[in-house]
Amino acid sequence: MMTYKEMNKEELLEERQNLQKEYDAWKRKGLSLNMARGKPSKAQLDLSNELMDVLDSNSYFNDQTGTDCRNYGVPDGIPEAKALMGEMSEVSPDDMIIFGNSSLNIMFDQISRSYSKGVCGNTPWCKLDNWKFLCPVPGYDRHFKVTEYFGAEMINIPMSPDGPDMDMVEEYVNNDPEVKGIWCVPKYSNPQGYSYSDETVRRFAALTPAAPDFRIYWDNAYSIHHLYDEPENQDVILEILDECRKAGHPDIVYKFISTSKVTFPGSGLAAMAASKKNLDDVRSYMRVQTIGHDKLNQLRHVRYFGNLANMKQHMRRHAEILRPKFEAVWDIFEKNLGGLDVGEWTKPNGGYFVSFDSLNGCAKKIVAMCKEAGVTLTPAGATYPYGKDPDDKNIRIAPSYPPLEELKQAAQIFTVCVRLVSIDKILSEKED
Amino acid sequence: MMTYKEMNKEELLEERQNLQKEYDAWKRKGLSLNMARGKPSKAQLDLSNELMDVLDSNSYFNDQTGTDCRNYGVPDGIPEAKALMGEMSEVSPDDMIIFGNSSLNIMFDQISRSYSKGVCGNTPWCKLDNWKFLCPVPGYDRHFKVTEYFGAEMINIPMSPDGPDMDMVEEYVNNDPEVKGIWCVPKYSNPQGYSYSDETVRRFAALTPAAPDFRIYWDNAYSIHHLYDEPENQDVILEILDECRKAGHPDIVYKFISTSKVTFPGSGLAAMAASKKNLDDVRSYMRVQTIGHDKLNQLRHVRYFGNLANMKQHMRRHAEILRPKFEAVWDIFEKNLGGLDVGEWTKPNGGYFVSFDSLNGCAKKIVAMCKEAGVTLTPAGATYPYGKDPDDKNIRIAPSYPPLEELKQAAQIFTVCVRLVSIDKILSEKED
């Protein structure tokens, strides 16, 4: 089998004609398929329905200290929720604050407060001429939107299967006092599904920031979100708070987790883990912001799971639904794109995404063609700060939401579009 | 009966001796009573327990448009929640955004965003040399803490039974571009329980602010929180969004409501009403901050109440628990302080507080003496910006939380302290 680059013009034009026919046939079906966002499917949501049975009008509504969870108070979370979420996050309950339903909201508020009030007594970023944020790329679009919103200068840091380019990270963080943070999804990264190597984590912990208010924003969104049961197919990363303590830098990291993709995305628990100094800083503004988050939902989650072992068992049921979807995407990609040398894709052991790299300059066109045929993808460029992918090649594939049969159609259409756009690019290069 | 000021030194000393005996006797009991915060009591919380029965594992989880409330999305609230909260707030569903569980959090976020990003495209307050906020006094301590946190210069505006001093408000708002907002609790105000007169509301709506980013922060926390059933004993205020529209100033107000004191303080719904221009401004940052609030809790509230009539019926049951508590406080105050000319207190038709004004310079001492005898009150001064009551006379009484018998003890102890501190003040003045 020849790659497209090895084909001559006539062969490419013939291939193009056949693909165009297939594309037109798909278009005529008037489909509406969505591979844009990392949303759990209905079948996954159904797994947690019994969460709604945990509390009823006859329940005992007090936490383990006797506090009535229906009333005001306990802004940083009930003890048993700290214990459960701490176990999930591999830290002590004392290292935790439990918030509302959204870890994105916690991160936004952290950046917002750092901007308006400063980190642990340091100068608020709004009073600085400039401040910078490191952004491993490709990465999570919603992270980048937050720092864009507050006016950071965002700097691209290339990702590898071991994590961000740590030479660059060290160079920036240890020398430039304008660098205030870095966005990290350390396990099953968004979108590539890479997990940081032990060396990467240790180099993070060993950072000696030029800025006293530099923090690592460690969004451990997929900590227990494996696709496979076998331990050898599950990624493991070092615990960052522990590593930072051991390295003598306990305050340089904020860790974020949530149950958004464990129970219900709209009605889960979100939490933050950090050193006492950092948590006290957070508590000092939380006391002004709110009289407390939803403690009944904390109680509901704690009583539903009981412990981490049950939560992990629950995640196995998610994996049983997600795994066939990922494998269907990979099968179709392999069947339709394998050996053509027109793109590369990742095959992670967990998380919510497959990252696809097309030939340079093709991503926007592929996404547009998919859209025209009824397949919605995350906009090309979204995985880069300011929505600007310098090579216009990265596309994030989110297989979780559509039912399997729809997903297969979407993946098929996607590969047809990749091939058509790639042929056009190669043909135009041959003409040059 | 003589007032204390009419008594001579010997009469006062004798009175003092008797009161000191009673005070010492109370102290020996080692009580622990709390009249500090506007917290609903356990009996009130029990009224809403069936809210926990509304959803179970077999429920239909979609909203009326078919959106699955378990999943991500719908950041500004499901339509039926907008309808219910709109009805509660006397505005159209289109004027509403539904947030999480805390209206204080909405207000904090509004100030935070105005500070860091600006209101509707205006200069962010963090870029200004100075900005001012008008604070009707006595008022709600948590409001003042928010603007203090962000560094506003806060200006006291005296309250009367008709609302804030509107001559002062107009003078400031219409002439000083540094004045960016005013905190209002327009109905059953915190702490006095005053409700703004129609003229006051119309003068608010007619404001012509010097600052284009001036907003009225209209915290309608007690909109349906009456103590009495009879319409003649229920305060009614004009609807502010409507009045502002009629006056041609639709954008000068944000209105806030919540069900914190309708269902559960920790697990209710909070919402904001405003013009489309203002809501679009809010939505532009919400999209960066979160992927949505807890829609299952929205669904739960909508299905529990169905409509405003049921919600009002529910509030009657709250009133049956609260009314005897307010009346007990008033009875004890009247019996022990009536005719002595050592203090004045309010007798509102609703809300959560009684405001007490002692003789000047006595509030801190009264609160401290109460504390020593086991009665916790809101710190003296808390009802003023920066915690500074210029006359040291206002004390906020919160009768809702303690059981009735404990509340009666607390009120009794309070009056003993008021009389002791007042006698000392009068004696010291006689000696001058």
Interface residues (C-beta under 8 A of the other chain):
Chain A: R37 K39 P40 K42 L45 S48 N49 E50 L51 M52 D53 L55 D56 S57 N58 S59 F61 D68 C69 R70 N71 Y72 G73 G100 N101 S102 L104 N105 F108 D109 S112 Y115 S116 K117 P124 C126 K127 R142 K145 V146 Y149 F150 S260 F264 P265 G266 S267 Y285 V288 Q289 T290 I291 G292 H293 D294 K295 L296 N297
Chain B: R37 K39 P40 K42 L45 S48 N49 E50 L51 M52 D53 L55 D56 S57 N58 S59 F61 D68 C69 R70 N71 Y72 G73 G100 N101 S102 L104 N105 F108 D109 S112 Y115 S116 K117 P124 C126 K127 R142 K145 V146 Y149 F150 S260 F264 P265 G266 S267 Y285 V288 Q289 T290 I291 G292 H293 D294 K295 L296 N297
